[in-house]
Amino acid sequence: MLKVLSHSCQFHNFAFPFHSTAIRHGAEPGTPLFRVLSQLRGFIRPNPNFYRRAFFCSESGDGPESPSVVEAAAAKAIEGEPDEAESKSSAAMVPAVFKPEECFTVLALPLPHRPLFPGFYMPIYVKDPKLLAALTESRKRQAPYAGAFLIKDESDAGSASGSETEKSIYDLKGKKLLSRLHKVGTLAQITSIQGDQVVLIGHRRLRITEMVEEDPLTVRVDHLKDQPYDKDDDVIKATSFEVISTLRDVLKTSSLWRDHVQTYTQHIGDFNYPRLADFGAAISGANKLQCQQVLEELDVLKRLQLTLELVKKEMEISKIQESIAKAIEEKISGEQRRYLLNEQLKAIKKELGLETDDKTALTAKFRERIEPHKDKCPPHVLQVIEEELTKLQLLEASSSEFNVTRNYLDWLTALPWGNYSDENFDVIGAQKILDEDHYGLSDVKERILEFIAVGKLRGTSQGKIICLSGPPGVGKTSIGRSIARALNRKFYRFSVGGLSDVAEIKGHRRTYIGAMPGKMVQCLKNVGTANPLVLIDEIDKLGRGHAGDPASAMLELLDPEQNANFLDHYLDVPIDLSKVLFVCTANVVEMIPNPLLDRMEVIAIAGYITDEKMHIARDYLEKTTREACGIKPEQVEVTDAALLALIENYCREAGVRNLQKQIEKIYRKIALQLVRQNASKELSTPVAAVVDSSVSKANASIDSGGTLVEETEMSLETETARADQGAEELQSSDDQIGGSKDTTKVETTDDTEASKRVEKVSVDESNLSVYVGKPVFHAERLYDQTPVGVVMGLAWTAMGGSTLYIETTLVEAGEGKGALHLTGQLGDVMKESAQIAHTLARAILLEKDPDNKFFADSKLHLHVPAGATPKDGPSAGCTMITSLLSLAMKKPVKKDLAMTGEVTLTGKILPIGGVKEKTIAARRSDAKTIIFPSANRRDFDELSANVKEGLDVHFVEDYNQIYDLAFNDGENSDK
Ligand SMILES: Nc1ncnc2c1ncn2[C@@H]1O[C@H](COP(=O)(O)OP(=O)(O)OP(=O)(O)O)[C@@H](O)[C@H]1O
């Protein structure tokens, strides 16, 4: 059994003394071939191991070396001495003293990978003990020769892998094995046998003629001789030079070959053309069949040509190899360079103190941040910060845990621990600020001033929860901002409308990816002080949470008992929120969760009456809008009549947001008008002229345009044309906006500079619709004098108070037909209230007029407009009774009467809510007499004088009093 040691025909270096004699034989110095080979030697660097290199063996076999020397060299190679292993594939050249030409019967050694070329070493493994014994025997008999033959590929496909070929070859014997061997092989000298390892040296070409013995396979052979050739043949010379020059080219790029060539040129004495061909083929990486072809070729020229083909291919490969190596080297060296430079830069920066490494820089940053607050910062927080900083140092900078810790420290150190803004305890100054920002709202302002006064006396202020409730646009949010200004606290606002995730308030746990602290921690970081004013908007619209209850979380946040140690899930250290002043806003107090409401100080802002709105519009909204639009006060005049019309016909709601929008609309239009005027004037001459109100601005422009042409004597027609065009544009804009020419005045005052000329736009009742469109509200009042069966009631909505009419008519009359039909989107409570009213009205009528069977015999229809608006509540009870009685008695109620109050079955009048809103609504509808339950007297008394002014208000306990007021003009009423 054979196992080949090296896969390609690799040549091991063997320690062997150099033959200076070798150079004496062979190519003569001075011949061209010699010169080329000498040049080739020039590529070879001097090698200190040179004298220990191995050589080719001399084909003639008449060299001076004994087999024992060769054996020693082979043994060394097999043992793998370091200097020799370095050039495993170098060639070997061994002189021999035997007479191989006498060997005609040899043991056949199959070579699975490559043929053995004459002059080359090849170590193989012989696994077949019989063959090994025969080889050992023949060596002992001083005939240490065998035939080495390449194995043919099975089916010549060459697809079988090396190990498969070996396996199948091991099983073959005799003829079968013979048929698998190439007929041409090499006579190999057995130089050493160690265990199953046999080192062969190729000597001469053989051809198998017949089989002599089957096991081990022994064959009879012919010795092949190269065909005679002419040494001076030009073609042979040229081909061999080409082989040499190609080898030289390969040498330039491939260090692998250097050793081969070095060895070869050292043995230049043995040089001849056939040997050159063998050498080229043997050291090329060509496949075994191509090598076998070279081996079988006896025509020297052809052999050289075949070899040339192989070395050329080798050169191409080596070029590719070189470019690959170069590319990789460039890449690696580029990266290395970059890395090195970066490291150097870091080191330099560190040395200069410009930068420390990431972790140190981070730690320093956090320490620096906490340093100023260190004495004010609670010890437990300092401890956590220290622990986290230590942890940060231990963590790998690229780990996710590092990022989590860094973010956590970022939050923890960014909070204003113990950092409070200096509070303002100056009551007078605070009042000034509050008055500056808002008109009226005396309740709220008073409460804030009380708060400041307490703070001043105590020397410190305690966090409180104030809840501002009221319809939209009454200034709840803006007063919150103003309170913060008055108290000199930082302001932070967040809305909790629809909030359903507790994490928004309490933060996420740090374990979640993308975890964030809650709103309150964000607020503290944002404002940078621990005592801000936090406005929590829309607390009545707090969502119902699916995971956790936001209301309870809000409770923990707001409750002064609990929030001194508020625990955010993310921060995980208690925060003191007791110094924070919370102001909440709500539209409907009833919607606020009870435990929260319980802890709040509710201040209701009911809405504004016309008079208040006038003040707000004039002194606040107009001013801010004017500034926002960049208009000077002298450029515009909005008359009182226009404002009143705006409030009464366009903005009837309780708040002033809509009023603000309308004023903005007016001012925007004025701004456009002014800019257009200026634009057209730039085309014409600015001239000092006071234009009469009846003269249009367009004409003024045209006049001035004309003057310009005259004065400057510019006969440019185009200029005039442009002025004309400008005038036309202006005319059209006047038509749109100015409406009547008398109402929009343009005044041009002669100031020092022409640019300071002022035009005044006036807005009054007559041209208001040009700015804000047609009136939205015509009249809330449906009837001038309410007919029989109709009574004005008063209602409260989240948008403020409003008047509503209760209308009752007779559907049909007939004995026993008494019934009541209700319409107007009434809720259950209101329906019940209507039933009570029906019953009570019947009882009262019976009492007042026992013969009147109206209710018993009439089918009635009670309706509450507007039908599209859902209504509910018991406070229209007394209005319904009055409406029913009015119809029954066919008597209209007193003119300009409005009433509200819940009625019991016995006729008692119970209190209602929203007195202020209802009073304001009654005034808006021009009601002169109002009836309230007497229990609401206190509420009414608290109203400011301007709201109560000019109203005839009656407080009643019993329905009979209302009856008197409505039908008998109030003889017995209590005012
Ligand atoms: N009394 C007032 N004096 C001056 N300006 C006022 C007054 N009341 C309201 N405003 C102005 O009206 C506008 C609307 O007010 P704001 O937004 O505070 O209303 P709100 O009550 O918070 O409404 P919502 O309930 O819809 O949030 C603000 O520009 C505010 O300045």
The ligand as a MOL file (V3000), in Angstrom:
LIG
                    3D

  0  0  0     0  0            999 V3000
M  V30 BEGIN CTAB
M  V30 COUNTS 31 33 0 0 0
M  V30 BEGIN ATOM
M  V30 1 N -59.7710 87.7220 31.5080 0
M  V30 2 C -58.9950 87.7070 30.4450 0
M  V30 3 N -58.2460 88.7560 30.1740 0
M  V30 4 C -57.4550 88.7660 29.0870 0
M  V30 5 N -57.3550 87.7460 28.1910 0
M  V30 6 C -58.0940 86.6770 28.4150 0
M  V30 7 C -58.9390 86.5760 29.5380 0
M  V30 8 N -59.5580 85.3840 29.5120 0
M  V30 9 C -59.1150 84.7400 28.4160 0
M  V30 10 N -58.2130 85.4980 27.7640 0
M  V30 11 C -57.5290 85.1560 26.5300 0
M  V30 12 O -58.3050 84.1930 25.8320 0
M  V30 13 C -57.4600 83.2500 25.1650 0
M  V30 14 C -57.9350 81.8440 25.4740 0
M  V30 15 O -57.6530 81.5040 26.7900 0
M  V30 16 P -57.1600 80.0790 27.2870 0
M  V30 17 O -56.4930 79.3550 26.1890 0
M  V30 18 O -56.4290 80.2770 28.5340 0
M  V30 19 O -58.5440 79.3960 27.5470 0
M  V30 20 P -58.8660 78.0930 28.3850 0
M  V30 21 O -59.8650 78.4490 29.3870 0
M  V30 22 O -57.6390 77.4800 28.8800 0
M  V30 23 O -59.5330 77.2030 27.2830 0
M  V30 24 P -59.5830 75.6010 27.1990 0
M  V30 25 O -60.5030 75.1130 28.2680 0
M  V30 26 O -60.1520 75.3800 25.8350 0
M  V30 27 O -58.1920 75.1530 27.3660 0
M  V30 28 C -56.0700 83.5350 25.6810 0
M  V30 29 O -55.3620 84.1850 24.6870 0
M  V30 30 C -56.2440 84.4470 26.8570 0
M  V30 31 O -55.1880 85.3570 26.9710 0
M  V30 END ATOM
M  V30 BEGIN BOND
M  V30 1 1 1 2
M  V30 2 1 2 3
M  V30 3 2 2 7
M  V30 4 2 3 4
M  V30 5 1 4 5
M  V30 6 2 5 6
M  V30 7 1 6 7
M  V30 8 1 6 10
M  V30 9 1 7 8
M  V30 10 2 8 9
M  V30 11 1 9 10
M  V30 12 1 10 11
M  V30 13 1 11 12
M  V30 14 1 11 30
M  V30 15 1 12 13
M  V30 16 1 13 14
M  V30 17 1 13 28
M  V30 18 1 14 15
M  V30 19 1 15 16
M  V30 20 2 16 17
M  V30 21 1 16 18
M  V30 22 1 16 19
M  V30 23 1 19 20
M  V30 24 2 20 21
M  V30 25 1 20 22
M  V30 26 1 20 23
M  V30 27 1 23 24
M  V30 28 2 24 25
M  V30 29 1 24 26
M  V30 30 1 24 27
M  V30 31 1 28 29
M  V30 32 1 28 30
M  V30 33 1 30 31
M  V30 END BOND
M  V30 END CTAB
M  END
